[in-house]
């Protein structure tokens, strides 16, 4: 399977579900909460915009992430149709705006904000042919505090959409005992 093909299929299927339901899908989230969700997709990034970003920042964008950008240059996923939400995958312009000085993270940059977490690409790991280059951190933590997710972007996106916007990377910490402490 070609790198980036999972991104294409995952986004195609999500958009199809939205189209079949007049742009709104019903989500069941943690603790049985049900809400109507909408997703907003930006126009695709061009090859020229992607190349310009890489030249301007000196960062190497992974192939599967480029596939995402060529479909939608950022998006909002699973916003509550009544109350909004906090799930945003950044556009190239937002990455530039939100990351500022790239020297701090040695090749790391935030690509998404999800309920006070950031999803981070470590382009240095990707440049070294490491397939699991994706990290997560609290939005207020420096890149040095980022934790490996053990996956690439397209696997993360596929799982994130399958979990309907839930922070699945937290799930291993939820045992019955500590779950009730956290809620």
C-alpha positions as a printed Julia matrix, in Angstrom:
183×3 Matrix{Float64}:
   0.0    0.0    0.0
   1.45   3.38  -1.01
   2.28   5.93   1.68
  -0.65   8.37   1.8
  -3.28   6.0    0.4
  -4.84   5.48   3.86
  -5.22   9.28   4.18
  -7.08   9.43   0.89
  -9.42   6.54   1.71
 -10.08   7.72   5.28
 -10.97  11.28   4.23
 -13.01  10.04   1.26
 -15.07   7.8    3.55
 -15.6   10.54   6.15
 -16.7   13.02   3.47
 -19.05  10.39   2.02
 -20.66   9.81   5.44
 -21.12  13.56   5.8
 -22.63  13.92   2.3
 -25.08  11.08   2.95
 -26.27  12.83   6.12
 -26.59  16.45   4.9
 -23.2   17.39   6.37
 -24.01  16.22   9.91
 -23.11  12.91  11.55
 -24.13  11.6   14.93
 -21.23  10.88  17.31
 -21.2    8.84  20.47
 -18.29   9.98  22.61
 -17.01   9.15  26.09
 -19.52   8.34  28.81
 -22.32   7.81  26.28
 -22.58  11.47  25.22
 -24.28  11.75  21.83
 -24.06  14.85  19.66
 -24.42  15.97  16.06
 -21.08  16.79  14.51
 -19.92  18.73  11.48
 -16.54  18.77   9.75
 -15.08  21.64   7.76
 -12.41  21.06   5.11
 -10.16  23.73   3.61
  -9.21  23.9   -0.05
  -6.26  21.66  -0.96
  -2.68  22.94  -0.81
  -0.84  23.04  -4.11
   2.51  21.38  -4.74
   3.98  24.88  -4.95
   2.62  25.86  -1.52
   3.99  22.68   0.03
   7.42  23.2   -1.56
   7.44  26.86  -0.47
   6.63  25.82   3.12
   9.48  23.29   3.17
  11.94  25.81   1.71
  10.86  28.58   4.07
  11.05  26.45   7.22
  13.73  23.92   6.31
  11.33  21.21   7.5
  10.67  18.02   5.57
   6.98  17.13   5.35
   6.21  13.4    5.35
   4.62  11.95   2.2
   1.45  10.86   3.99
   1.02  14.33   5.51
   1.52  15.9    2.07
  -1.26  13.61   0.79
  -3.52  15.08   3.51
  -2.58  18.67   2.56
  -3.33  17.96  -1.12
  -6.85  16.91  -0.11
  -7.45  19.56   2.54
  -5.0   22.22   3.7
  -6.21  21.87   7.28
  -9.66  21.08   8.64
 -11.92  21.06  11.68
 -13.25  17.66  12.67
 -16.23  16.56  14.77
 -17.35  20.02  15.9
 -20.56  19.85  17.9
 -23.11  21.44  15.55
 -24.55  23.43  18.46
 -21.53  24.24  20.65
 -18.49  23.98  18.36
 -15.37  22.08  19.27
 -11.63  22.06  19.72
 -10.31  19.78  17.01
  -8.3   21.56  14.36
  -5.71  20.18  11.97
  -3.72  23.23  10.92
  -3.24  24.65   7.45
   0.3   25.41   6.31
  -0.28  29.1    7.14
  -1.44  28.18  10.66
   1.58  25.94  11.17
   3.79  28.92  10.37
   1.75  31.16  12.68
   1.53  28.76  15.64
   5.06  27.36  15.55
   7.09  30.53  15.01
  10.71  29.7   15.85
  11.48  26.19  14.64
  14.91  26.1   16.29
  13.39  25.24  19.68
  12.03  21.86  18.63
  14.87  20.66  16.37
  12.58  19.69  13.51
   9.36  19.38  15.52
   6.22  21.33  14.71
   2.59  21.28  15.82
   0.11  20.21  13.16
  -3.08  19.93  15.23
  -4.82  21.12  18.36
  -7.17  18.63  20.03
  -8.74  19.58  23.35
  -5.53  21.0   24.89
  -3.2   18.5   23.2
  -1.0   19.1   20.19
  -0.12  16.53  17.58
   3.5   17.01  16.49
   5.52  15.91  13.48
   9.2   15.27  14.13
  10.56  15.94  10.65
  14.07  15.01  11.79
  12.87  11.47  12.56
  11.09  11.32   9.22
  14.23  12.52   7.4
  16.09   9.64   9.09
  13.54   7.19   7.57
  11.86   6.47  10.89
   8.26   5.5   10.12
   6.89   6.4   13.57
   7.57  10.13  13.6
   4.36  11.43  15.21
   4.3   12.78  18.79
   1.76  14.35  21.15
   2.13  16.87  23.94
   0.05  19.21  26.06
  -0.43  22.47  24.18
   1.5   24.39  26.87
   4.47  21.99  27.01
   7.68  22.47  25.02
   8.57  19.99  22.27
  11.04  18.32  24.64
   8.03  17.02  26.62
   6.37  15.43  23.58
   5.62  11.71  23.79
   5.93   9.32  20.84
   2.68   7.97  19.43
   4.4    5.04  17.74
   2.81   5.8   14.37
   2.87   8.0   11.31
   0.29  10.63  10.33
  -1.96   8.46   8.19
  -2.29   5.76  10.84
  -3.03   8.44  13.45
  -5.66  10.1   11.2
  -7.33   6.77  10.46
  -7.54   5.88  14.16
  -8.62   9.39  15.11
 -11.51   9.32  12.66
 -12.46   5.76  13.67
 -12.55   6.92  17.31
 -14.75   9.86  16.2
 -12.46  12.53  17.61
 -11.61  10.85  20.92
  -8.05  11.15  22.19
  -7.35   7.44  21.69
  -3.69   7.94  22.66
  -4.9    8.41  26.26
  -6.91   5.19  26.35
  -4.19   2.94  27.81
  -4.24   4.97  31.05
  -7.95   4.37  31.56
  -8.44   1.52  33.97
 -11.68   1.34  35.93
  -9.83   2.53  39.02
  -8.17   5.64  37.55
 -10.96   6.46  35.07
 -13.26   7.57  37.87
 -10.47   9.7   39.35
 -10.09  11.55  36.03
 -13.79  12.26  35.47
